[in-house]
Amino acid sequence: MADHLGADILVYKKGIFRSAFENYRSIIALFATGIVVREIAPLITDKWEDPAVIVMDSNLNFAIPLLGGHHGANEIVRRLCELGCIPVITTATEVHGRQSVEGVARALGCEIVNKDSTRAVNCAFLDQDVEVLEISGPRVVIVDDDVSVLKRSKDERDSE
């Protein structure tokens, strides 16, 4: 797989953000933040389904992960910084140099089974070291709401 940022350039017109939300997993908008917020506000439905949205000013000075920081936007902003722009990352775990559930899942090639748990676990990551356990089966695991469960796909296990 090539390691590059592929992109389509979409020229602004009425409804362009609706189309982009339906057809892309990531959007980099060269607009003022206020314009983007007003345009995407009615389109936002779920942090697990919405595309990552990054705002950049027209001089490419700043890159702001506006939506989906833990879901790809922060990583895209880090890549855009290779162009010389300043990242404006605000997700708490990133600001404090801590892990996030989403980052752990991505690094291990896992899916988050109980997505509602991530808020509590990400808050815990801010205050303490959170243990990441790997449990092989067959097993039954019972967890509380403040425990994130990550499931490695069969393909990931087979490639190890």
C-alpha positions as CSV (number, residue, x, y, z in Angstrom):
1,M,0.0,0.0,0.0
2,A,1.4,3.4,-1.0
3,D,2.1,5.9,1.9
4,H,0.7,9.1,0.5
5,L,-2.2,11.4,0.9
6,G,-4.6,11.0,-2.1
7,A,-7.1,13.7,-2.5
8,D,-9.9,15.1,-4.6
9,I,-10.3,18.8,-4.9
10,L,-13.9,19.9,-4.6
11,V,-14.8,23.5,-5.5
12,Y,-17.2,25.2,-3.1
13,K,-20.8,25.3,-4.2
14,K,-24.1,24.9,-2.4
15,G,-24.4,21.4,-0.9
16,I,-20.7,20.5,-1.3
17,F,-20.3,19.6,2.3
18,R,-23.3,17.3,2.2
19,S,-21.8,15.5,-0.8
20,A,-18.4,15.3,0.9
21,F,-19.9,13.9,4.1
22,E,-21.6,11.1,2.0
23,N,-18.6,10.3,-0.1
24,Y,-15.4,10.8,1.9
25,R,-13.9,9.6,5.2
26,S,-11.8,12.8,5.5
27,I,-12.4,16.4,4.4
28,I,-9.7,19.1,4.4
29,A,-11.5,22.4,4.0
30,L,-9.6,25.6,3.0
31,F,-12.1,27.9,4.6
32,A,-12.6,30.0,7.6
33,T,-13.6,27.8,10.6
34,G,-16.9,29.6,11.1
35,I,-18.0,28.8,7.5
36,V,-17.1,25.2,7.9
37,V,-18.9,24.9,11.3
38,R,-22.1,26.5,9.9
39,E,-22.0,24.2,6.8
40,I,-21.3,20.9,8.6
41,A,-23.4,21.5,11.8
42,P,-26.6,20.1,10.3
43,L,-24.7,17.1,8.9
44,I,-23.0,15.9,12.1
45,T,-24.6,12.7,13.4
46,D,-22.2,10.4,15.2
47,K,-18.5,10.6,16.0
48,W,-18.0,7.0,14.9
49,E,-19.6,7.6,11.5
50,D,-18.9,11.2,10.6
51,P,-15.9,11.9,8.4
52,A,-12.8,13.6,9.9
53,V,-12.9,17.3,9.1
54,I,-9.8,19.5,9.1
55,V,-9.9,23.2,8.5
56,M,-6.9,25.1,7.0
57,D,-6.6,28.7,6.3
58,S,-6.0,29.7,2.7
59,N,-2.3,30.5,3.4
60,L,-1.8,27.0,4.8
61,N,-0.6,28.5,8.1
62,F,-2.8,26.4,10.4
63,A,-4.4,23.0,10.3
64,I,-7.3,22.4,12.8
65,P,-8.8,19.0,13.3
66,L,-12.4,20.2,13.7
67,L,-14.2,16.9,13.8
68,G,-12.9,13.4,14.3
69,G,-9.6,14.1,16.0
70,H,-9.3,10.6,17.4
71,H,-10.8,9.2,14.2
72,G,-8.1,10.3,11.7
73,A,-8.2,14.1,11.7
74,N,-5.2,14.4,14.2
75,E,-3.1,12.0,12.1
76,I,-3.9,13.9,8.9
77,V,-3.0,17.2,10.6
78,R,0.4,15.7,11.6
79,R,1.0,14.7,8.0
80,L,-0.1,18.2,6.8
81,C,2.5,19.7,9.1
82,E,5.1,18.4,6.7
83,L,4.0,21.3,4.5
84,G,5.1,23.7,7.3
85,C,1.7,24.6,8.8
86,I,1.1,24.8,12.6
87,P,-1.2,22.0,14.0
88,V,-4.0,23.2,16.3
89,I,-4.8,19.9,18.0
90,T,-7.2,20.1,21.0
91,T,-8.1,16.5,21.9
92,A,-7.2,16.2,25.6
93,T,-5.2,13.0,25.3
94,E,-3.1,14.4,22.5
95,V,-2.6,17.8,24.2
96,H,-1.2,15.9,27.3
97,G,0.8,13.4,25.3
98,R,-1.3,10.5,26.5
99,Q,-2.8,7.5,24.7
100,S,-6.4,7.2,23.7
101,V,-8.6,4.1,23.3
102,E,-8.9,4.9,19.6
103,G,-5.1,5.2,19.2
104,V,-4.5,1.9,21.0
105,A,-7.1,0.2,18.8
106,R,-5.6,1.6,15.7
107,A,-2.0,0.6,16.7
108,L,-3.1,-2.9,17.5
109,G,-5.4,-3.3,14.5
110,C,-8.4,-3.7,16.6
111,E,-12.1,-2.7,16.6
112,I,-13.6,-1.0,19.6
113,V,-16.5,-3.3,20.6
114,N,-18.1,-1.1,23.3
115,K,-17.7,2.4,21.9
116,D,-19.6,4.2,24.7
117,S,-16.8,3.2,27.1
118,T,-14.2,5.4,25.4
119,R,-15.1,8.6,27.1
120,A,-14.5,7.2,30.6
121,V,-11.3,5.3,29.5
122,N,-9.9,8.3,27.7
123,C,-10.5,10.5,30.8
124,A,-8.7,7.8,32.8
125,F,-5.8,7.9,30.4
126,L,-5.4,11.6,31.3
127,D,-5.0,10.9,35.0
128,Q,-3.2,7.5,35.2
129,D,-1.5,4.7,33.3
130,V,-4.3,2.5,32.0
131,E,-3.3,-1.2,31.7
132,V,-3.9,-2.8,28.3
133,L,-4.5,-6.5,28.7
134,E,-4.5,-9.1,26.0
135,I,-6.7,-12.1,26.7
136,S,-6.7,-15.1,24.5
137,G,-9.7,-17.5,24.4
138,P,-11.7,-19.3,24.8
139,R,-12.7,-17.0,27.6
140,V,-15.7,-15.1,28.8
141,V,-15.0,-11.5,29.7
142,I,-17.3,-9.4,31.8
143,V,-16.6,-5.7,32.0
144,D,-18.0,-2.5,33.5
145,D,-18.9,0.6,31.5
146,D,-15.5,2.1,32.1
147,V,-13.6,-0.7,30.4
148,S,-13.0,-0.6,26.7
149,V,-13.1,-3.9,24.9
150,L,-11.0,-4.1,21.7
151,K,-11.4,-7.0,19.3
152,R,-8.6,-8.0,17.0
153,S,-9.9,-9.3,13.7
154,K,-9.1,-12.9,12.7
155,D,-7.0,-11.5,9.8
156,E,-4.8,-9.6,12.3
157,R,-4.3,-12.7,14.4
158,D,-3.4,-14.8,11.4
159,S,-0.8,-12.4,10.2
160,E,1.2,-12.5,13.5
